[in-house]
């Protein structure tokens, strides 16, 4: 499983380098696993500018500029929150594209959502942020791993369209 994750990260970074694109990530439920996967690839610094692990709800507002009222009204597991996280980290690191992860890794439900319910935000400079929902099966480790795979796959598909 880890080999597939590493291969996907390598493909993404190579395509970004070929197109001259830089990227950043904002993470909640993945807790740095997405950034770690990217930096495990030699030469990642050509493309990857950095990331922010905003695990606590209030840090999403303070660090990434996520609307505090939105967080209060809907909680962190939300499409708009994922989109705002991606846009916030993209602007923070001045990159061409950014990813964000927020959701419930488990083992049980949180914030009114079942374990495995995940939002991935994707932002591109000059465009609107997008939010994608997933419902993953498995334990906490599986959900986090699948979120990293889905994030890398989403951004790879997005840049292939450029």
Backbone as a ProteinNet text record, in pm:
[ID]
protein_1_A
[PRIMARY]
XXXXXXXXXXXXXXXXXXXXXXXXXXXXXXXXXXXXXXXXXXXXXXXXXXXXXXXXXXXXXXXXXXXXXXXXXXXXXXXXXXXXXXXXXXXXXXXXXXXXXXXXXXXXXXXXXXXXXXXXXXXXXXXXXXXXXXXXXXXXXXXXXXXXXXXXXXXXXXXXXX
[TERTIARY]
81.1	0	85.3	187.6	272.1	343.7	382.3	449.4	360.3	230.1	138.1	130.7	123.2	118.7	243.6	359.3	485.2	494.2	447.9	447.4	357.3	243.4	149.3	208.9	273.2	338.4	447.9	525.7	632.4	573.7	467.3	402.4	353.3	287.6	234.8	347.2	452.2	562.5	632.9	648.1	710.4	625.9	495.3	406.7	405.7	402.5	407.5	538.3	649.3	779.6	782.7	730	725.6	645.3	540.4	453.2	490.5	594.5	638.5	543.3	473.4	375.1	429.5	390.3	423.9	297	314.4	199.3	224.5	112.7	115.9	-4.5	-1.5	-111.4	-152	-280.5	-333.9	-398.2	-361.5	-409.9	-476.2	-581.2	-643.4	-635.9	-728.9	-730.6	-606.8	-536.8	-415.9	-293.5	-301.6	-200.8	-56.9	-34.6	100.7	138.6	53.2	83	91.6	9.7	13.2	145.8	185.1	312.9	428.3	423	528.7	542.3	429.7	432.3	499.8	469.7	530.4	680.4	721.2	864.1	946.6	881.7	956.3	1015	968.7	1018.1	1140.1	1254.3	1372.9	1343.5	1385.3	1364.3	1229.1	1152.3	1019.2	1023.8	1135.4	1145.3	1135.8	1150.7	1131.3	986.3	894.6	751.2	679.8	709.6	637.9	696.3	613.1	659.6	636.8	537.3	513.4	371.1	345.4	213.2	183.3	56.1	10.3	-79.6	-45.5	-131.3	-216.5	-341.1	-434.9	-535.8	-490	-569.9	-682.2	-653.5	-756.2	-842.4	-970.9	-1065.8	-1028.3	-991.2	-962.5	-839.4	-745.8	-628	-662.4	-769.4	-813.2	-847.7	-908.4	-941.7	-818.7	-741.7	-627.8	-513.2	-484.6	-369.7	-409	-523.7	-560.4	-667.9	-725.9	-828.8	-965.2	-990.5	-1123.5	-1221.9	-1338.3	-1439.6	-1477.8	-1453.6	-1479.1	-1627.7	-1712.7	-1856.5	-1898.6	-1839.7	-1868.5	-1828.8	-1711.5	-1665.9	-1760.7	-1807.5	-1899.2	-2033.9	-2080.4	-2211.9	-2211.6	-2105.9	-2106.6	-1997.6	-1902	-1791.9	-1686.4	-1577.4	-1465.1	-1483.9	-1580.2	-1601.4	-1708.6	-1665.1	-1758.8	-1693	-1770.9	-1720.4	-1655.8	-1725.8	-1672.7	-1545.4	-1539.9	-1419.3	-1302.1	-1323.4	-1216.5	-1170.3	-1264.6	-1230.2	-1152.1	-1197.6	-1129.4	-991.3	-977.4	-845.3	-749.1	-795.1	-709.3	-670.8	-768.2	-739	-645.6	-668.8	-586.2	-440.9	-417.6	-279	-214.4	-293.3	-239.9	-188	-263.8	-222.7	-109	-115.8	-12.1	125.8	132.2	260.2	283.7	191	204.6	237.7	148.2	168.2	64.6	82.6	-10.4	-131.3	-113.3	-222.3	-205.8	-318.5	-314.1	-423	-392.9	-486.1	-515.1	-633.5	-667.1	-745.2	-722.3	-794.5	-862.9	-989.6	-1063.2	-1167.7	-1190.9	-1287.1	-1273	-1329.9	-1330.8	-1255	-1139.4	-1059.6	-1111.3	-1176.2	-1227.3	-1143.3	-1173.7	-1253.1	-1403.3	-1451.1	-1595.2	-1633.5	-1761.2	-1808.2	-1756	-1758.6	-1720.2	-1791.9	-1826.4	-1891.1	-2013.8	-2084.2	-2205.9	-2183.2	-2060.7	-2027.5	-1968.7	-1996	-1940.9	-1791.6	-1724.4	-1583.6	-1573.7	-1472.8	-1451.3	-1508.2	-1584.2	-1642	-1535.3	-1496.9	-1381.8	-1415.4	-1365.5	-1369.8	-1227.2	-1205.3	-1077.4	-1102.5	-1025.9	-1033.9	-921.2	-950	-850	-864.1	-754	-753.2	-646.9	-680.6	-583.7	-578.2	-457.3	-440.9	-528.1	-602.9	-687.5	-819.7	-847.1	-972.1	-1045.4	-1161.2	-1239	-1192.7	-1199.1	-1168.3	-1283.2	-1248.4	-1347.2	-1342.9	-1454.2	-1460.1	-1513.2	-1450	-1486.9	-1509.1	-1621.1	-1654.9	-1626.1	-1582.1	-1553.5	-1607.2	-1645	-1681.4	-1600.6	-1493.5	-1400.4	-1433.6	-1415.9	-1427.5	-1290.7	-1290.6	-1164.6	-1139.6	-1026.8	-989.8	-926.8	-885.7	-829.3	-712.7	-624.1	-508.6	-551.6	-649.6	-700.9	-762.3	-841.1	-908.1	-803.8	-703.5	-599.4	-520.9	-484.3	-411.7	-494.2	-621.3	-707.9	-729.9	-729.5	-742.4	-619.6	-502.5	-379.6	-383.5	-419.6	-428	-528.4	-646.3	-749.3	-702.4	-632	-582.3	-480.8	-383.2	-281.5	-344.9	-439.2	-508.2	-588.1	-656.7	-736.6	-648	-537.5	-451.6	-383	-343.8	-283.4	-382	-505.7	-608.3	-631.3	-629.9	-650.1	-538.6	-415.4	-305.4	-290.1	-339.1	-334.5	-425.2	-524.2	-616.9	-559.7	-447.9	-389	-306.5
-119.5	0	125.7	128.3	247.1	272.1	165	183.2	257.7	224.9	294.5	442	470.6	609.4	684.9	622.7	685.7	705	605.9	617.9	732.7	744.4	851	987.9	999.5	1125.5	1160	1059.8	1081.1	1130.3	1066.2	1108.1	1251.6	1284	1419.6	1522.4	1498.1	1593.6	1607.7	1498.7	1505.8	1588.7	1564.5	1640.6	1789.2	1818.1	1958.3	2023.1	1952.7	2007.1	2032.4	1939.9	1957	2079	2109.1	2221.2	2349.7	2341.8	2458.7	2501.3	2405.9	2435.9	2408.5	2492.6	2470.9	2435.8	2360.1	2315.9	2329.8	2332.2	2332.8	2252.2	2215.6	2138.4	2192.3	2180.2	2207.8	2078.3	2035.9	1906.8	1916.4	1837.6	1818.9	1670.1	1588.8	1448.5	1370.7	1413.2	1342.3	1382.1	1487.2	1522.4	1528.1	1566.8	1576.3	1461	1360.2	1242.8	1277.9	1370.5	1412.1	1481.6	1576.1	1645	1546.6	1456.5	1356.8	1268.5	1232.3	1150.4	1226	1353.1	1433	1449.4	1480.4	1505.4	1377.8	1263.4	1137.2	1114.7	1191.9	1181.5	1272.5	1217.8	1301.7	1412.4	1532.2	1644.8	1712.1	1674.7	1732.6	1884.3	1936.4	2080.8	2164.2	2101.4	2175.1	2220.6	2148.8	2170.3	2203.1	2128.3	2139.5	2251.9	2353.1	2470.2	2458.9	2380.2	2364.8	2326.7	2315.7	2276.5	2327.5	2315.7	2355.6	2244.9	2196.3	2099	2177.8	2197.6	2273.9	2175.9	2099.3	1991.5	2045.6	2145	2206.3	2300	2301.5	2379.8	2527.4	2587	2730.2	2765.5	2671.9	2702.8	2712.8	2649.8	2662.8	2808.7	2875.4	3017.6	3104.7	3081.5	3168.3	3157	3038.9	3019.2	3029.1	2970.7	2961.2	3060.8	3131.7	3229.3	3170	3046.6	2987.9	3071.2	3095.6	3176.5	3116.1	3189.6	3140.6	3112.6	3194	3171.5	3042.8	3015.8	2890.5	2770.7	2779.7	2673.3	2655.8	2766.1	2758.9	2699.2	2735.5	2689.6	2546.1	2506.1	2377.2	2280.3	2329.9	2245	2232.9	2163.1	2154.1	2054	1964.4	1861.3	1912.6	1991	2067.3	2103.1	2104	2135.4	2273.3	2374.5	2511.5	2525.3	2456.6	2460.6	2401.4	2287.6	2226.3	2320.6	2385.2	2478.8	2597.9	2652.6	2767.4	2730.1	2609.3	2563	2557.2	2500.3	2488.6	2627	2716.4	2852.1	2924.6	2907.3	2974.2	2930.8	2799.5	2751.9	2784.9	2787.9	2826.1	2968.7	3056.4	3196.4	3214.9	3141.1	3149.7	3116	3012.4	2968	3019.4	3100.2	3159.9	3055.2	2957.4	2846.9	2850.3	2759.8	2748.5	2661.7	2563.1	2472.6	2426.2	2396.7	2353.1	2250.7	2164.3	2062.3	2084.4	2040.2	2042.8	1916.5	1867.2	1750	1782.5	1745.4	1758.3	1647.9	1594.5	1485.6	1411.4	1290.5	1207.4	1078.6	1063.8	942.8	825.7	854.3	748.2	731.8	634.9	516.9	539	638.1	661.5	791.1	825.7	950.3	1072.8	1186.4	1314.5	1426.9	1528.5	1646.7	1611.5	1504.8	1464.9	1388.1	1344.1	1270.5	1134.6	1034.1	901	894.8	801.3	776.7	746.4	801.7	780.8	890.3	983.5	1094	1202.8	1231.4	1317.9	1418.2	1538	1640.5	1672.6	1681	1724.5	1853.8	1956.2	2082.8	2091.4	2150.6	2170.2	2312.3	2384.3	2523.9	2541.8	2621.6	2660.5	2811.4	2867	3011.6	3061.8	3167.5	3226	3154.3	3053	2978.7	2964.8	2904.7	2878.8	2748.8	2743.1	2619.6	2521.4	2394.1	2287.3	2200.5	2134.5	2042.5	1908.1	1801.9	1666.2	1582.2	1512.9	1433.1	1285.2	1218.3	1074.7	1010.4	885.7	805.7	677.3	671.2	559.3	458.1	331.5	224.4	198.2	129.6	88.7	156.2	121.4	180	317.7	379.1	514.5	525.5	429.1	428.8	418	332.1	315.7	445.7	510.2	634.8	741.8	753.9	854	821.1	696.2	653.6	681.2	642.7	662.5	811	892.3	1036.7	1092.3	1045.6	1088.6	1046.1	922.5	872.1	954.8	977.3	1054	1197.1	1256.8	1394	1401.7	1312.4	1310.3	1284.5	1191.6	1158.5	1275.9	1347	1463.4	1570	1602	1706.9	1662.2	1537.2	1486.8	1498.1	1458.8	1469.6	1614.9	1704.7	1847.2	1904.9	1872.3	1931.6	1867	1745.1	1682.6	1757.3	1828.5	1904.2	2039.1	2077.9	2210	2202.8
0	0	0	82.4	91.7	-40.4	-110.8	-240.1	-337.9	-340.2	-429.3	-393.2	-263.2	-216.5	-261.2	-244.9	-284.2	-435.5	-511.4	-657.3	-702.9	-642	-676.1	-643.2	-527.3	-490.2	-590.6	-629.9	-728.3	-861	-908.5	-1033.5	-1024.8	-914.5	-896.9	-899.4	-824	-818	-952.7	-1024.8	-1157.5	-1254.1	-1253.8	-1343.9	-1307.1	-1178.5	-1135.1	-1178.7	-1162.5	-1201.8	-1352.2	-1429.4	-1575.4	-1615.6	-1541.6	-1573.6	-1499.3	-1415.1	-1341.2	-1231.1	-1170.6	-1067.2	-927.9	-833.4	-693	-616.2	-506	-428.2	-278.2	-202.2	-55.8	-7	120.9	178.3	314.8	345.6	478.5	526.3	645.5	692.6	829.1	842.4	972.1	1004.6	955.6	996.4	954.4	851.5	808.6	890.7	967.5	1065.2	1016.3	893.7	838.8	748.2	739.1	656.3	508.3	462.6	322.4	291.2	374.6	354.5	363.7	459.2	476.6	352.9	295.3	173.4	59.6	47.5	-58.8	-38	84.4	106.8	112.1	110.8	104.4	-34.8	-132.1	-269.4	-284.9	-324.9	-346.9	-448.9	-418.3	-509	-492.6	-392	-371.5	-355.9	-308.2	-283.4	-411.2	-526.9	-652.8	-668	-603.5	-621.4	-490.3	-385.5	-258.8	-174.4	-144.8	-70.6	79.6	121.8	264.5	295.3	425.2	469.3	608.7	644.7	777	831.1	950.2	1017.7	1115.9	1078.5	1161	1219	1314.4	1372.3	1460.2	1540.2	1624.7	1540.2	1570	1490.8	1484.6	1596.3	1595.7	1512.4	1495.3	1414.2	1265.9	1225.6	1086.5	1056.2	1153.4	1138	1155.2	1259.9	1290.8	1191	1145.2	1055.8	908.7	873.7	731.9	688.5	782.4	747	719.5	766.4	750.4	832.3	777.2	842.2	978.3	1085.1	1220.7	1243.9	1184.1	1200.3	1130	1016.2	944.8	1031	1092.4	1180.6	1298.8	1355.7	1469.1	1428.5	1311.4	1265.4	1214.4	1143.8	1074.8	1121.8	1198.6	1242.2	1133.8	1164.4	1071	957.3	969.9	867.9	772.8	674.7	592.9	459.1	354.7	220.7	215.2	264.7	259.9	341.6	454.3	537.1	459.5	394.4	314.7	204	137.6	30.9	85.6	198.1	257	310.2	362.1	406.5	288.4	176.8	58.3	6.3	-4.5	-52.6	44.3	173.3	273.1	269	259.1	255.4	121	14.8	-115.3	-114.8	-53.1	-43.7	56.8	167.4	269.9	213.7	130.2	74.7	-67.8	-119.5	-252.5	-359.1	-371.9	-465.6	-577.3	-671.6	-783.7	-752.1	-663.6	-628.4	-484.5	-420.4	-281	-253.1	-157.6	-110.6	36.5	81	222.4	257.3	379	426.9	559	570.4	695.2	699.3	817.1	826.9	957.6	959.6	1079.2	1050.2	1111.6	1090.7	1174	1283.1	1368.3	1492.7	1573.8	1541.4	1543.9	1611.9	1617.8	1550.4	1557.2	1496.1	1571.7	1502.1	1562.5	1489.1	1560.7	1501.8	1419.5	1460.6	1390.4	1262	1238	1115.9	1152.7	1070	1098	1066.6	1127.8	1094.4	945.6	882.6	739.6	651.6	710.1	631.7	617.7	493.7	465.8	356.6	374.1	269.4	227.8	97.4	42	-33.8	1.2	-69.6	-171.2	-285	-390	-440.8	-442.9	-486.2	-592.5	-693.7	-796.8	-802.6	-818.5	-830.8	-946.4	-920.1	-1022.9	-1044.1	-965.2	-981.2	-849.3	-856.1	-735.6	-671.7	-542	-470.6	-490.8	-483.7	-496.8	-371.9	-342.4	-230.6	-276.5	-231.3	-271.4	-146.2	-141.1	-23.9	-49.7	54.2	49.8	177.6	166.8	282.3	274.4	352.3	349.5	459.1	426.2	524.4	583.7	695.9	756.1	888.7	946.6	1075.1	1053	1161	1157.4	1059	1061.8	972.7	826.4	799.2	662.3	610.1	693.4	652.1	619.9	703	679.5	552.7	534.9	415.6	289.6	292.1	174.4	144.6	249	228.9	157.7	194.7	127	-19.3	-46.1	-183.9	-265.1	-207.9	-278.7	-305.2	-210.1	-227.5	-340.9	-338	-443.6	-579.8	-584.7	-710.3	-763.5	-674.2	-715.4	-778.9	-712.2	-765.5	-894.3	-902.3	-1025.3	-1141	-1119.1	-1223.6	-1263.2	-1165.6	-1192.3	-1278.6	-1246.9	-1323.6	-1460.5	-1477.2	-1609.4	-1707.6	-1654.1	-1738.9	-1782	-1724	-1752.7	-1878.3
[MASK]
++++++++++++++++++++++++++++++++++++++++++++++++++++++++++++++++++++++++++++++++++++++++++++++++++++++++++++++++++++++++++++++++++++++++++++++++++++++++++++++++++

